[in-house]
Amino acid sequence: MWTASPTPWLPFFKKYERMADHDSLTYYRYLQSLAGGWTAEPGIVLTYLPFVPKTLRLLGAPVVYDCVDDHSAYPGLLDKGTVDRLEARTADIASAVIATNETIAAKFPSHEDKLSLIQNGVDHELFAAPAMAWLDTLIALPRQRKFLYVGAMREWFDVQALGAIAAAYPDCVIDCFGEALPLVRSELAIHTNIVFKGTLSQAAIAQEAPHYDVALIPFRESPLILGVDPLKFYEYVAAGLPVVSSTIHALGTFGNDLVRLASTPQEFISAVQNTIDADSLELRRYRVQSSRRFDWSFRIAEFDRVLDTLIPHQS
């Protein structure tokens, strides 16, 4: 298996389709220059990027387009129509399209015959083992007075919701792990119980996670967020944690035992309290055990089935 990252491209490739096609040719020539000559007869090409359809066509192999986000909904210097057209061309070329949730899948109504839904997952044992080891020492679930957030804190992060939670629970600490924009830090600086802890490895997070009362996913409502399938949700529940999240379509299929959804700061505050009140040792164990179905091994098996359908076309 060969992996290749994009080379430096000319700017504006998300704004002008002709620029994207120019970059596609540059990228193809770069791939041809790599040692090993693998572009001569590639077996299957897997892409997460919708911006280089001309590269994919020149490679001449079956393509799997794995769409994990609504790329046209990202902020920045882009034109939504341009990105959507590039993605449509990529989907047309692809022999298989994979979407991480129903919202993303709905972008490809003309490709239902080659569309598969494969959600995000988790290294279940990594998160479950520390949780069960701790739970097995308890006879009742203690109140930790600590809330958890793990992930980037960028323009999609809902500082109003997190600030409201911090103000409503002044005796609780909210630990935030991940990189935070300076603007996020400054807007939340008034809340001394919000602590920015920097980044930690997954293994370190797995050790820490069980010792929190609730895990949070506070995102601003936007087309981008409506289409995400947050990896952190699967990690939280594998650690036994109850989750309070912004309204994200992919999480709407799960019950309150796993996640409560909130659309406003006040709803977040109420959902946090209801979640803490309802939690128990039994629910913690249930989350750990029921989340085994999210393990990456099952997702990989689904992915392999998609690849298997393409192998006969390689003769």
Secondary structure, DSSP 8 states (H G I E B T S, - for coil): ----------TTTTT-HHHHHHHHHHHHHHHHHSTT-TTSS-S-EEES-SS-HHHHHHHTS-EEEEE-S-GGGS-SS--HHHHHHHHHHHHHH-SEEEESSHHHHTT-GGGGGGEEE----B-HHHHHHHHHHHHTT-SS-----EEEEES-BSTTB-HHHHHHHHHH-TTSEEEEES-B-HHHHHHHTT-TTEEEEE---HHHHHHHGGGSSEEEE-B--SHHHHT---HHHHHHHHTT--EEEE--GGGTTS-TTTEEEESSHHHHHHHHHHHHHH--HHHHHHHHHHGGGGBHHHHHHHHHHHHHHHGGGG-
